[in-house]
Every structure is written in C-alpha cells, then in structure tokens.
Amino acid sequence: MANNPKAIQASLDFRAVLDGLGQGVLLFDSDDHLVLDNLAARAILGPNLVLVRSEGWSACAMLLDARRLDGPTANEVRAQALRQADPVRFHTLLAGAYTPCWAAAIYGSGGKVFTMITLERPDWKALNELMSTFRDEARMAISSTRGHAELIMQMLRKAPPGMTIEQLTQRISGFAEIMATHMHRLQMLMALLYRLEVIRTGQLPSNVRSGNKKIVLADFVEDFLEELVDEALIDPSQTDDLRERLIINISSTLAVSASPTHLADILRDLLRNAVLYSPKGAPIMLRAMKMQQGSAVQIDVIDQGYGIRAKEADRIFAPFQRSRQPQIMGEFGYGLSLYLAKAEIEAMGGRIWYESEEGVGSTFSIKLPAWRDVSDADA
C-alpha cells in the first residue's frame, strides 16, 4: 500500500523529519522540561540550548524575553497559546537578530499538553538587498547635494569674473534642479521601500481589506490625473504634461472593487514606466473594459515604446531586477515598481500580465474584480 498515509507515516523517522525542517523546534512538557529539539534549533540557539536543556522553560523564557522592550512576555505568549487553537506569533532578539517565532499547544495521548516553540531563521538576504539599494541612492543624493550646495555658496560669495546676474541665476537654477532631482528620487525610493515593507511583513492583506471600496474608474482616473499635475511623475525637471500624451478610453459605468490608495500607486507605476520607456511625445493609452463574464474589469496601459525582449520575461516582475536592454538600462529606475504592483494587485483579488514586441511597444493589463452592488449579488 504505497499510497496509504498510515503506512507512509509508520515508515518515516520522526527525528529525521524534525531535523529536516528549516525552523528551530523546541517542545516543553507540562512540567516545563525540554523534551525535544531539532537540528535547526541547535544552530539558532548555539550554546544557549545547553542551558535550556538543563533549566527547561524558565531558561527559554528568559532567553526569549532578553532585550525585548515591548509586547507580551514569553510566559504570556505561552499561556495564550495554551488557551486557543491557533498558534501565537511573536518576535524576539537572538544573537542580535530579529527572530520571528510561534508558540502552539500540542496535545498528546493521555491528555498530555505540550508547548511547542518554533524559531525562524532571519532572512538577511532580503534586508541586504533593501539596505544596499537605499544606501547607494542615499550616498549619491547626499554627495551630489552637498557638492552642488558648496558650488552655489562659492558662486554667491564670489561670482566668476564677467558673469552677469542672469548667467549667475541660470547657473544656480541648474544646480538647484539637480539637487531637487536627487531628493525626488530618494523620496520615491523611500515610498517604494515602505510598500515593500508592507508586503514582506504581511500587512498588505489587511491594508487592502480595510481600504477596499467601490471605485468608479472614470471619476477615479480624472481625479488621479489632476493630482499628477502637482507632482513630478519622473523628476522635477520634467516639463511635459502627461495628459497631452494620454488617450483615455474608460466608460463612465465601469466600477471595480479595490483599494484606491493601492490602485493609484499601481497606475502611477505603470504610467511612469510607459513614459520612461517610450519616445518623448509618443501617445500612451489608458483604457478599461468589462470582461465577458462580467465579474471582472480589465485595465490596459498601452505604449509605443521600446518593448521588452522575450528573454527578459523572468526579470519583469522580480524585485530589484531590470531589463538589460540598453534603452531601458539608460533610464533611471530601481526595478521594484512592477514587483510591488503585482503583489498589490493579487492582494486585491486580481492579476497583472503584459504583451510586448521589441521596437513596437508594450501593453500592461490588470484584471480587478468588478464592483457588485447588493442587488446584483442577490440576483
């Protein structure tokens, strides 16, 4: 009976299964003794595990509470886990690393109750890619701003011989524009990193649920474009009015169920990419249509730009990745916006995809749930 679950379970080595887990596991009995641990727990706790084996739960609680400044204590977390069916999430600092943990009640034979603590390994790679990008951008912005500020001060103290007031004003304005561009890019990166933080800390689903509402697309896009007038889509030196390039085809009857904040971020990302990666002045279309089944609305952003090579497909929605085409690499970008947009669209119950031909242009399409009034839902 190769497919019999009981036969398979009987053939498994329980210790080998535990040691094969990537999370550390500690199991305490009702007398506070450590009765089980695994290979990952030994790697995470190191010499501290010797003390936990000797002293039991009291030593583990002391270790979990060390350097924690807020939140419930380990004893409070354990008590909560023993009162409820679901595991309890908490965090601690182990060897200076922020460590996510879980506490759960495990019920054995004869009415025995155990407490299981699981310890996750910190994901330093995710933090490193964030900090590396932010550090490089911040260093460039600080260095450039400081250098141009010093040049402005020097010119104000002593203008070059023969320079007129108009020439001095023009030179200073150029430096100020460069400084504003670096600050704008740093501010944009901060906003992207915040959205990434929301995704990777698991806050996105609840944020989307709390913000979800009926959005009449035609009205929403009109207000959204008005707001874009007051902000730089690319950088402060941009002078083109996006609305002069934009062709809008959205019926006044279309409405979606979505979070306005997230939808605005997503449209801003897609339009920014369409502007960046297409010739200056080339038209960009924003259109929406109800899909045949009627339960979803499709939104398309269509450009006549450089297009995307087929071999770059695996990089398009990956974080901190950009297409390696010369026209795209020559433009400013962090390789984050499409990754964020994809996660946010999926959290709203939709999906995103694209079609592209190199040298012809790209179409990025979003499918979002259509808004259903109460009467429609009853029908």
N, C-alpha and C positions, 0 to 999 in steps of 0.2 A: 504494500500500500504506500507507494512512493509519495502520493499526494495527500496522505492522511495527516492532518495537522498534529494530532496527538502523537503519532509515530515520529514525526519530524521533531517535535519538542523533546521527546524522550531521548532522541539521538544527539541532541545538542549538549555541549558542555557549557553549563551556566556561567562558569568563571570565564571561559573564553569569550562569551557574548559580552559580558561586562567589560572585560579588558579591551574589547574591540570598539567600545564607544569613545567618541571624541570628548565627551563631557566627563568630568570627575563625578564619582558617585560615592556617597557616604550613607550608611544605613545604621540607625541607632534604635535599640530596643526600648521598651517602656522603662527599663531601669537605667537608661542613659548610657549604656555601654555601646561602643562602636563594634558592630558585628560583621560589617562588610565594607570593603573599599575596593577600588579598581585602579588600573594602571594609570589612567589619566589623573585621578585624584592624587596619586603619589607624585606625579610630575608637577602638578599645580601647587601642592602644599609643601613638597620637599620635606625638610627636617621637621616641620610643624606637625606632620602626620604622626610622628613618633609620640608627641605629647597628646594628640587626640586619641590615639590608641590606648594610651596609659590612663588618661583622665576622663575620657568619654565626652559627653555632650558639653559639660562645663567648659572644657578647653576649646571645643569647637565654637561655642557661643562667644567666648572671649576673643577668639581669632576673627570671627565674622564681625564683631562689634568694633574692633580696633580701628581708630581713625575715621569712624562714621560719625558725621555731625548731625544727621537728620534721619527721619524715617523711623519705623518701629525697630525695636531691638530683636536680636536673634530669638530670644525666648518668646517674644510677642508674635513673631512670624511663625514659629513652631506651633504655638497654641492655636493660631488662626488656621494653619494647615490641618491640624487635628480636628477642628470643628467643622470643616467644609469638605466637599468632594473634590473641588478643583485645586490644582497646585497654586502656591502663592509665589509671586515674583518679587524678588528683592535684589539689592546690589551691595557689594562690599569692595573693600580695597585689599588686595592680596599682593604683597611684594611691590606695592606702588601702582599696581594695575587695577583699573576699574573693571570689576568682575561681575557679570550678571549671574544670578543664582535662582534656584527654585527650591521650595520646600513642599513636600507632599506626604500625606498619610498613606501607609501601605498596610493592608490588612492580611494577616497570615492565618494559618489554621489554629483552631482552639481559641479564637477571639483575641489573638495577639495583635497588637498595633505597633507599627514601626514608623519612625520618621526618616524619610529619605531627603537628603540634601544633594542637589546636583550643582556643579560649578562649571561654567562655560569658560573656554579659553578666550582671552581678549583677542580681538581681530585688529592687530596693529597695522596690517596692510591697508585696511580701509582708512584708518586715521592718517597713515603716512601719505597716501595719495591726496587727501584733503589738505594737510598741512604743507606739503611740498608745493602744491598749486598756489595756495594762499600766500606762502612765504615768498615765492618768486614774484608774484604780482605785487605784493606789498613792498618788497625791496625795490622793485623797479619804480613804483609810484613815488616812494619816499625819496629815492635817489634823484629822479628826474625833477620832482617838485622842488627839492632843496636846491639843486643846481640852477634851475630857472629863476627861483626866488632870489638867489645870490646875484645872478646876472641883472635882474630888474633893479635890485638895490644899488649895484655898481653904476648902472646907467642913470639912475635918479640922482646919485651923489655927484657923478661927473659924466656928463654926456660926451660921446666921442666928438672930436673936433669937426666942425662943419655940419653936424647933424641938426636938422630943423626939428621944431616941435612936432610937426606932422610925422616925420620919419621916426622920431623917438616914440610917439604914441603908437605908431604901427608896429614897431619892434616889440614894445611891451605887450601890446594886444596879442601878438603872435605867441609870446612866451606864456601869457595867461591862458590862452586857448589850449596849449599843450598841457599845462598843469591841470586845467579843467577836464581834459580828456582822460588823463591818468586817474584822477579822482573818480570820474564817472565809471571807468572800468573797474576800479576797486570796489565801488559801491555795488555795481552789478554782480561782481563775484560774491560779495557778501550775501546778496539776495539769493543767488544760486545755491550757496553753501547752506543757507538756512533751509531752503526747500529740501536739499539733500539730507540734512539733519532730521527733518520731519519724517522723511521716508525711512531712513535707516534706524530710527529709534522707535518705529512702529506707531507713530502718532497720526500718520496720513489717513487711515480708515475713519477714525473718529472725527478728524477735522473735516473730511468730506461729508460725513453724515450730518454733522452739526450745521454745515453751510449749504446743504442741498436744498434747492428750491426750484420753482418754475422760472425758466428763463425764456422770454420771447426774443428769439435770436435777432430779428431786425432791429428792435429797440436797443438790445444789448450792444450790438456791433456799432450802432450810431453813437451811443454814449462812450463806448470804448475808444473809438477813433477820435472823438473830441478830447479825451484825456491824453491821447498820444501827441496832440498838438503841443501840450505843455511839458512834454518830456522828450529827451533825445532817444530815438529808437536804437541808433548806432553809437554816436558820441556827440558831444556838444558842437563839433564843427559841421555836423550835418545840416544842410540848408534845404534839401529837397523836401517838399511836402508829400508824404506818402499817399495822401488822398488823391493827388493828381495822377498817380500811377495805378491806383487801386480801382478795379472793376468789381462791383458788388452785385451779387445776384442771390438775394435771400427773400423768400416770401414772408409777408407780414403775419402769416398764420402759423409759422413753424415755431414750436416751443420744445425745449429739452428739459430734462431733469438733471441738474448739475449744480456744482458749487461755483458761484460767479467769480470768486477770487481765483480759483484754480483755472477756470476757463479763460480768464483774462491773461493769466501768466502763460498759458499754453498758446493762445493766439499771438501774444507778443513774441514768443519764441519763434513760432513758425513764420511770422511776417518778417522778423529780424533776419532770419536765415534767407528768406526769399529776396530781401533787399541786398544782403551781403553777397550772395552767390548768383547774382544776375547782373547784366549790364546796366549801367546807370540810365534811368528813364524807361527801362523795359516794363511793360504792363504786368501787373500781378492781379490775379483774380481770386476773390473770396466768395465762394458760393455755398449754398446749403440746399438739401433736398430731402424729402421723406423717403425712406427706403420702402420697397414694395410691401413688406409685411406690415408696415405702419407702426411697428413698435420701436423704431429707431430713426434717428436723423443723421445724415452724413454731411460733414462739413469738409470742403476741399480748399486748400491753398495751392494755387497753380502759378508757377513762374516760368519764364522763358530764359532760364539761366544756364549755368554750366553743365547741369545734370550730374548724375552720380554713376560712376563705373560699377558694373555688376560685381567685380571682385572686392569692392569696398562695402558690400551689403552687411557683413558681420560687424562692422565698426559703427554703423549709423546710430544705433540705439544703445551702444555700450558707453559706460561712464568714462570721462576723460580721454575719449578717443575721437579723432577727427579723420575725415577722408584725406588720403595722401596725394590727392590731385593738386598740381601746382596752383591752379586758380583759387582753390579753397584754402590751401595752406598759406597763401599770400594774404588772406584776410584775417582779421582779429577774431578769436573765439577760444572757448575753454573746452569744448567737447562735452558739455554737460546738459544743454537745454533739451535735446531730444530724449535723452535718458530720463530726465525729470518729467517731461511731458508724457512719456509712455506710462510711467508709474502712476501719474496723477489721473490720466485718462482711464486706465484699468481700474483704479480705485473708485472711479465714478461709474463703473459698470460698462465701460466702452472699450474700444481698441483703436490703434493707430497703425497705418501702413503707408507705403509710398510706391509710386511708379516713376521711373526716371529713364531718360535717354541722354547719354552724354552729348553735349552740344545743342540739345533741343530744349531741355527743361525738366522740371520735377513737379509732381503732384503729391502733396501730403494730405491724406484723408483721415478724418476722425469719425468714428461712429459713437454716438451717445444715445442713451435711452430717451425716447420721445416722452414728453410730459403727458400724463394721463389724468384727467380730471376725475373726481369721484364718480360722476355719472358715467364716464367712459369705462371705468374699472368695473362698475356694477353691470354694465352691458356686456 
